[in-house]
Amino acid sequence: MILREAFPDFNFIKRHYPHYFHLRGRKNEPVFYEKPPQTNLIALRAGGVTVEKLLRQYSLVCEFLWQYIEPDDSAQSIYIIDLEGLRMGSFVDDTKSFVRQASALSAQHYPERAGYVFVINVPAWFKFIWRAIRPIIDDSTLKKIYILRGEEEIRRNLLERIPL
């Protein structure tokens, strides 16, 4: 099991790539937050972190979620991706590769585990990135993705699923 294997890069990646679990949704779903624009890619690359190592981190986090936080095989999660501060230049080849491979890993190993995916604080130009990402996401997951913009829209949608 991957959770029992040593992964010396875990804390280094965690320090430079903000992602965490915080509380539960209204139906007791674990809530996972990720802030990709706050990722320090320069520090990660300088520390020898590759896309493969980021995928290993992603796998560890997923396994921890489904083995320890929520071991019920029928449970689903709420996933919040906060894109505040995203710049057009942030969407580079490594990022596309990571999104593609992480999506494939989730589809293969954790089908139907995502209950809701909220992509919040999207910039106006995000529709161009969405066109590139959308084809690599399976249809059942696409139905669960909510792209939200503006404080009121974000607040209203999140409050439907997550208590304050």
Secondary structure, 3 states (H helix, E strand, C coil): CHHHCCCCCHHHHHHHCCEEEEEECCCCCEEEEECHHHCCHHHHHHCCCCHHHHHHHHHHHHHHHHHHHCCCCCCCEEEEEECCCCCHHHCCHHHHHHHHHHHHHHHHHCCCCEEEEEEECCCCCHHHHHHHHHHHCCHHHHCCEEECCCHHHHHHHHHHHCCC
